[in-house]
Amino acid sequence: MVIDDDEISLSLISLLLESEGYNVIQASGGKPALETLASLSPEAHPDVLLADLRMPGLTGAALASELRRAAPKSKLLAMSATPDPAEGYDGFLRKPLDTAALRAFLDGHATTPELSQAATANEPVLDEAVYQKMSRMMSPEALREIYEACLNDTRARHAEMRAAAAANDLLLVRRIAHTLKGSAGMIGARKLASSAAEIELGVYETEQVFNLLANLLSSCDELHRILLRKPRL
């Protein structure tokens, strides 16, 4: 079971796991996950529950406790675009999800996730390996829809972050940037993901965040221009 409140990440992680032969149940948050588990017999519970660590509502250690009560035989793994304490979970996986890391955890070989990196001048806009892998996993129409959804989501979240910054709510700005970082990473939008990471993890004053948000939107526009040149898009 994949548990994530971000629609893009939920869809892509599920698609990636299905391409590796896993049977996947989707849940759009902690409460929906518990409701789905309650509707299943114990024999039908997933072997693995893979939950995002930062979601609205029931999340983190509190969600881990509820999931263990609901499905005590399932292995419980946390995932996040930022290495976080995974209290109550059996392990932690970094977004964008690496299926090799998942297999290593299931085989009992844990690895330490690398720290996020801020944007650099030489950061590639699009990871071509990720793009090509996704193009093999889905139809051209579905591929186009995924990238269009990310572009539209970025622009909508950019507006939300500007409004939050204007209200001096940097905590909300960082929370939105964290979500955006994860979904951008899943589609190989490396410069966009790094720009979001800089907003989430950087040290700055409220007045400086608007320059970072401008960089985020610029990264989005760069990605859009590259995608327009792709035959499939």
C-alpha positions in Angstrom: 0.0 0.0 0.0 1.3 3.4 -1.0 0.1 6.3 1.3 0.7 9.8 0.0 -1.5 12.9 -0.1 0.3 14.3 -3.2 -1.6 13.0 -6.2 1.4 13.1 -8.6 3.7 11.3 -6.2 1.0 8.7 -5.4 0.4 7.9 -9.0 4.0 7.8 -10.0 5.2 5.7 -7.1 2.3 3.2 -7.7 3.1 3.0 -11.4 6.8 2.5 -10.7 6.1 -0.3 -8.2 3.6 -2.0 -10.6 6.2 -1.9 -13.3 8.5 -3.9 -10.9 5.8 -6.5 -10.4 4.3 -5.3 -7.1 0.5 -5.3 -6.6 -0.3 -1.8 -5.3 -3.2 -0.3 -3.3 -3.3 3.5 -3.2 -4.4 5.6 -0.3 -4.5 9.4 -0.5 -3.7 9.9 3.2 -3.5 8.4 6.7 -7.2 8.2 7.3 -8.1 6.7 3.9 -5.3 4.1 4.4 -6.8 3.0 7.7 -10.3 2.9 6.2 -9.0 0.7 3.4 -7.2 -1.6 5.8 -10.4 -1.9 7.9 -12.3 -3.0 4.8 -9.9 -5.8 4.1 -9.6 -9.2 5.8 -6.3 -9.7 7.7 -5.2 -12.2 5.0 -5.7 -9.5 2.3 -3.6 -6.9 4.1 -0.6 -5.6 2.1 2.8 -7.1 3.0 4.3 -3.5 3.0 2.8 -0.2 4.0 4.8 2.7 2.4 3.7 6.0 4.0 4.8 9.6 3.3 6.1 11.2 6.5 4.7 14.6 5.9 1.0 14.8 5.2 -1.9 16.8 6.6 -3.9 15.2 9.3 -2.8 11.8 10.6 0.9 11.4 9.8 4.3 10.6 11.2 4.6 8.5 14.4 0.9 8.8 15.1 0.1 7.2 11.8 2.7 4.5 12.3 1.0 3.6 15.6 -2.4 3.4 14.0 -1.1 1.4 11.0 0.5 -1.2 13.3 -2.7 -1.7 15.1 -4.6 -2.0 11.8 -2.2 -4.3 10.1 0.2 -5.8 12.7 1.8 -8.2 10.2 2.7 -5.7 7.6 6.2 -4.2 7.3 6.0 -0.4 7.7 8.2 1.9 5.8 8.3 5.7 5.8 9.3 7.8 2.8 10.1 11.5 2.3 11.9 13.9 0.0 13.9 15.0 3.0 15.6 12.5 5.4 13.5 12.7 8.6 13.3 10.8 11.8 11.1 7.8 11.1 9.9 7.0 14.6 7.7 4.0 14.7 8.6 2.7 11.2 10.7 -0.3 10.2 12.8 1.8 7.8 13.0 5.0 5.7 13.1 5.4 1.9 14.1 8.6 0.1 11.9 10.3 -2.5 12.1 9.9 -5.5 11.6 6.3 -4.7 14.4 3.9 -5.7 13.0 0.4 -6.1 16.4 -1.1 -5.5 16.5 0.6 -2.1 13.0 -0.8 -1.4 14.2 -4.3 -2.3 17.3 -3.8 -0.1 15.0 -3.0 2.9 12.8 -5.9 2.3 15.9 -8.1 2.1 17.2 -6.7 5.4 19.9 -4.5 3.9 19.2 -0.8 4.9 21.1 2.1 3.5 21.5 5.7 4.7 19.8 8.3 2.5 21.8 11.2 1.2 21.0 14.7 2.2 19.2 17.0 -0.1 21.2 19.4 -2.3 20.3 23.0 -3.0 20.1 24.2 -6.6 23.3 24.8 -8.5 24.1 26.6 -11.7 25.0 23.3 -13.4 21.9 21.4 -12.2 20.3 19.7 -15.2 16.7 20.8 -15.8 15.5 17.3 -16.7 17.0 13.9 -15.8 16.8 12.2 -19.2 17.2 8.7 -17.7 14.1 9.3 -15.6 12.2 10.7 -18.6 13.1 7.8 -20.8 12.2 5.3 -18.1 8.8 6.9 -17.7 8.2 7.0 -21.5 8.7 3.2 -21.4 6.3 2.8 -18.5 3.3 4.6 -20.0 1.6 5.8 -23.2 2.6 9.2 -24.7 -0.7 10.6 -23.6 -0.2 9.6 -20.0 3.4 10.9 -20.1 2.2 14.2 -21.3 -0.5 14.4 -18.7 2.0 13.6 -15.9 4.3 16.4 -16.9 1.5 18.9 -17.5 0.1 18.1 -14.1 3.5 18.8 -12.5 3.8 22.1 -14.4 0.3 23.2 -13.4 0.8 22.1 -9.8 4.1 24.0 -9.6 2.5 27.2 -10.8 -0.4 26.8 -8.4 1.9 26.1 -5.5 4.1 29.0 -6.4 1.0 31.3 -6.0 0.2 29.7 -2.6 3.8 30.2 -1.4 3.8 33.8 -2.5 0.6 34.4 -0.5 2.0 32.6 2.5 5.3 34.6 2.3 3.3 37.9 2.1 1.6 36.8 5.3 5.0 36.0 6.9 4.1 32.3 7.1 7.5 30.8 6.2 6.5 27.5 7.8 3.7 27.0 5.3 6.1 28.1 2.5 8.5 25.3 3.5 5.8 22.7 3.8 4.5 23.5 0.3 8.1 23.4 -1.0 8.7 20.0 0.6 5.7 18.5 -1.3 6.7 20.1 -4.6 10.3 18.8 -4.1 9.0 15.3 -3.9 6.7 15.3 -6.9 9.3 17.1 -9.1 11.9 14.6 -8.1 9.7 11.7 -9.1 9.5 12.9 -12.7 13.2 13.8 -13.0 12.7 17.6 -12.8 16.0 18.0 -11.1 16.4 21.7 -11.2 12.8 22.3 -10.1 13.3 19.8 -7.2 16.5 21.5 -6.2 14.9 25.0 -6.3 12.1 23.7 -4.1 14.7 22.1 -1.7 16.4 25.5 -1.4 13.1 27.0 -0.3 12.4 24.2 2.1 15.9 23.9 3.7 17.5 27.3 3.1 18.2 30.0 5.7 16.6 33.2 4.7 14.5 36.1 5.8 10.9 36.6 4.7 11.8 39.3 2.2 14.4 37.0 0.6 11.9 34.2 -0.1 10.4 36.1 -3.1 13.7 35.8 -5.0 13.8 32.0 -4.3 10.2 31.8 -5.5 11.2 33.6 -8.7 13.9 31.0 -9.2 11.4 28.2 -8.6 9.1 29.6 -11.3 12.0 30.1 -13.7 13.0 26.4 -13.2 9.4 25.5 -14.0 9.5 27.6 -17.2 12.8 26.0 -18.2 11.3 22.5 -17.8 8.3 23.6 -19.9 10.5 24.8 -22.7 12.4 21.5 -22.7 9.3 19.4 -22.7 7.9 21.4 -25.6 10.8 20.2 -27.7 10.2 16.6 -26.9 8.5 14.6 -29.7 6.2 12.8 -27.2 5.0 16.1 -25.7 
